[in-house]
């Protein structure tokens, strides 16, 4: 189980959130509460906190600045943002800082639980991979196995590593060569293994992930199509529109209208 920190300059908001969520059922051990950036930093310095639920618009240091501080100071924390008015610059920066997701206020608790449990599921999967890797590292250094070769690519979770890289670099111009270089894989091996595990190519996965995020932003915000295109990694607005229509059957603007009717 994990610890969570709720950060909002409106105490009523975090008190209501604390009361209305079955935290233990979601996988949360303990809930901490902070009313601003300085208090949140103190909690993270003093307690083992893995997840932060944070309002973006706060005086004395907004949520983006807080997450940026954690990233610069190497604090390993997962973040879900809360916001009343999603702005393009905020959301783009949140993606660059590897924020897991954002939720619009007023908070719909059913949606909140869905997003939180999704994050925890990914954290548990990642922790499991780390534990397996640590166990292998220990084993290969015992006297009986000291002469064994280092872990080969076949021992690594290609699917997990590729998906994590794509999520963290979604706004960038990602290529298979970039991923292979960053993860130290042979490009052909990487493409073949990912396809075998997921039944889709890496390029198809990148496109699918970008379009899923684009659909979410279209449904939940009034940002322009061009802004959304840039947020999900498409510098060419016309190309984004063509890809979106090819995959969904609708133009982005019609998709937004259809979902809201």
C-alpha positions in Angstrom: 0.0 0.0 0.0 1.1 3.6 -0.6 0.8 7.0 1.2 -0.9 10.0 -0.5 -0.5 13.7 0.0 -3.5 16.0 -0.7 -2.4 19.5 -1.5 -5.0 22.4 -1.9 -5.2 25.9 -0.6 -8.9 25.3 0.1 -9.1 23.1 3.3 -12.7 22.2 2.5 -11.8 20.6 -0.8 -9.2 18.3 0.7 -11.4 17.5 3.8 -14.2 16.5 1.5 -11.9 14.4 -0.7 -10.5 12.7 2.4 -14.0 11.9 3.7 -15.6 10.7 0.4 -12.9 8.2 -0.8 -12.4 4.7 0.5 -8.7 5.1 0.5 -7.7 1.7 1.8 -9.9 0.0 -0.8 -7.9 2.0 -3.4 -4.6 0.8 -2.0 -3.7 3.8 0.2 -2.3 3.3 3.7 -2.3 6.8 5.0 -3.5 10.3 3.8 -1.6 13.5 4.6 -2.9 17.0 3.9 -1.1 20.2 3.0 -2.5 23.7 2.2 0.4 24.9 0.0 3.8 24.3 -1.6 6.0 24.9 1.5 3.9 22.6 3.7 3.8 19.9 1.0 7.6 20.0 0.6 8.0 19.5 4.4 5.7 16.5 4.4 7.6 14.9 1.5 10.9 15.5 3.3 9.6 14.0 6.6 7.3 11.1 5.4 7.4 8.4 2.8 4.9 9.7 0.3 4.5 8.1 -3.1 1.5 9.9 -4.6 0.5 13.6 -4.6 -3.0 14.8 -5.4 -2.5 18.5 -6.0 -4.5 21.6 -7.1 -2.8 23.5 -9.8 -4.0 27.0 -9.0 -2.6 27.9 -5.6 -1.0 31.2 -4.1 2.6 31.0 -3.0 3.6 28.4 -5.5 1.2 26.6 -7.9 1.0 22.8 -8.4 3.2 22.9 -11.5 6.0 24.7 -9.6 5.6 22.2 -6.8 6.0 19.1 -9.0 8.8 20.8 -10.9 10.6 21.3 -7.5 10.2 17.6 -6.7 11.6 16.6 -10.1 14.6 18.9 -9.9 15.3 17.6 -6.4 15.0 14.0 -7.4 11.9 13.2 -5.3 10.2 10.1 -6.7 6.5 11.0 -6.5 3.6 10.3 -8.7 1.1 13.2 -9.3 -2.5 13.7 -10.2 -3.5 17.3 -10.7 -6.9 19.0 -9.8 -7.9 22.1 -11.7 -11.0 24.3 -12.3 -9.6 25.9 -15.5 -7.3 23.7 -17.6 -4.9 26.0 -19.4 -2.8 24.9 -22.4 0.5 26.0 -20.9 -0.2 24.3 -17.5 -1.3 21.0 -19.1 1.7 20.9 -21.5 4.1 21.5 -18.6 2.3 18.9 -16.5 2.8 16.3 -19.3 6.5 17.3 -19.6 6.9 16.8 -15.8 5.4 13.3 -16.1 2.1 14.0 -14.3 0.0 10.9 -14.4 -3.4 12.6 -15.1 -5.5 15.6 -14.2 -9.1 15.8 -12.9 -11.4 18.8 -13.4 -13.2 20.4 -10.4 -15.8 20.0 -9.1 -14.4 16.5 -8.5 -16.5 13.5 -9.6 -15.5 10.9 -7.0 -16.2 8.0 -9.3 -13.8 9.4 -11.9 -11.3 10.2 -9.1 -11.3 6.6 -7.9 -10.9 5.3 -11.5 -7.8 7.5 -12.1 -6.3 6.8 -8.7 -6.6 3.0 -9.0 -5.2 3.2 -12.5 -2.1 5.0 -11.2 -1.7 2.5 -8.3 -2.0 -0.4 -10.7 0.8 0.9 -12.8 2.9 1.6 -9.7 2.4 -1.9 -8.5 3.4 -3.3 -11.8 6.5 -1.1 -11.9 7.4 -2.1 -8.3 7.1 -5.7 -9.2 9.5 -5.3 -12.1 12.0 -3.5 -9.8 11.7 -6.3 -7.2 12.3 -9.0 -9.8 15.3 -7.1 -11.2 16.8 -6.7 -7.7 16.3 -10.3 -6.9 18.1 -11.3 -10.2 20.9 -8.9 -9.4 21.3 -10.4 -5.9 21.2 -13.9 -7.3 23.8 -13.3 -10.0 26.2 -12.0 -7.3 26.0 -15.0 -5.0 29.0 -17.4 -4.9 27.2 -20.0 -6.9 26.4 -17.7 -9.8 29.2 -15.1 -9.6 30.5 -16.2 -13.1 27.1 -15.8 -14.8 26.8 -13.2 -17.6 24.8 -10.0 -17.0 21.1 -10.0 -17.6 20.3 -10.2 -21.3 17.7 -8.2 -23.2 15.4 -11.3 -23.0 15.2 -10.9 -19.3 13.8 -7.3 -19.5 10.2 -6.3 -19.7 10.3 -4.6 -23.2 6.6 -3.8 -23.1 6.7 -2.0 -19.8 9.9 -0.1 -20.6 8.7 1.1 -24.0 5.2 2.2 -22.7 6.8 4.1 -19.8 9.2 5.9 -22.2 6.4 6.8 -24.6 4.2 8.2 -21.7 7.1 10.3 -20.4 8.0 11.7 -23.9 4.6 12.0 -25.5 5.0 15.7 -26.4 8.3 15.0 -28.1 8.9 13.8 -31.7 9.4 10.1 -30.7 11.0 7.6 -33.1 11.8 4.0 -32.6 15.5 4.8 -32.9 15.1 7.3 -30.0 13.5 4.7 -27.8 16.0 2.0 -28.7 18.9 4.3 -28.0 17.5 5.5 -24.7 16.7 2.0 -23.4 19.8 0.4 -24.9 18.0 -2.1 -27.1 18.7 -3.2 -30.6 16.0 -1.5 -32.7 15.0 -4.6 -34.6 14.8 -6.7 -31.5 12.8 -3.9 -29.8 10.3 -3.7 -32.6 9.9 -7.5 -32.9 9.5 -8.1 -29.2 7.1 -5.3 -28.6 4.9 -6.5 -31.5 4.9 -10.0 -30.2 3.9 -8.9 -26.7 1.2 -6.3 -27.6 0.1 -7.3 -31.1 0.8 -3.7 -32.3 3.9 -1.9 -33.5 5.6 0.7 -31.5 4.5 3.4 -33.9 0.9 2.2 -33.6 1.2 2.3 -29.8 2.5 5.9 -29.9 -0.4 6.9 -32.1 -3.0 5.2 -30.0 -1.6 6.7 -26.7 -1.6 10.2 -28.3 -5.1 9.9 -29.6 -6.5 8.6 -26.3 -5.1 11.6 -24.5 -6.3 13.9 -27.3 -9.9 12.5 -26.9 -9.8 13.1 -23.2 -8.7 16.7 -23.6 -11.3 17.3 -26.3 -14.1 16.0 -24.0 -13.0 17.8 -20.9 -11.7 21.2 -22.1 -12.3 24.0 -24.5 -8.8 24.2 -25.7 -8.4 24.7 -29.5 -7.7 21.7 -31.7 -4.3 23.2 -32.6 -3.3 23.5 -28.9 -4.4 19.9 -28.3 -2.4 18.7 -31.3 0.8 20.3 -29.8 0.0 18.9 -26.4 0.0 15.3 -27.7 3.1 15.6 -29.8 1.8 16.7 -33.3 3.5 19.9 -34.5 1.5 19.8 -37.7 -2.2 20.5 -37.0 -3.4 19.3 -40.4 -1.6 16.0 -40.0 -3.0 15.5 -36.5 -6.5 16.1 -37.9 -5.9 13.5 -40.6 -4.6 10.9 -38.2 -7.4 11.5 -35.7 -10.1 11.1 -38.4 -8.5 8.0 -39.8 -8.4 6.3 -36.4 -11.8 7.5 -35.1 -13.8 8.2 -38.2 -14.4 11.8 -37.0 -12.6 15.1 -37.2 -11.5 16.4 -33.8 -14.1 19.2 -33.7 -16.9 16.8 -34.7 -15.8 14.3 -32.1 -15.9 17.0 -29.4 -19.4 18.1 -30.5 -20.7 14.5 -30.6 -19.4 13.6 -27.1 -21.0 16.7 -25.6 -24.4 16.3 -27.2 
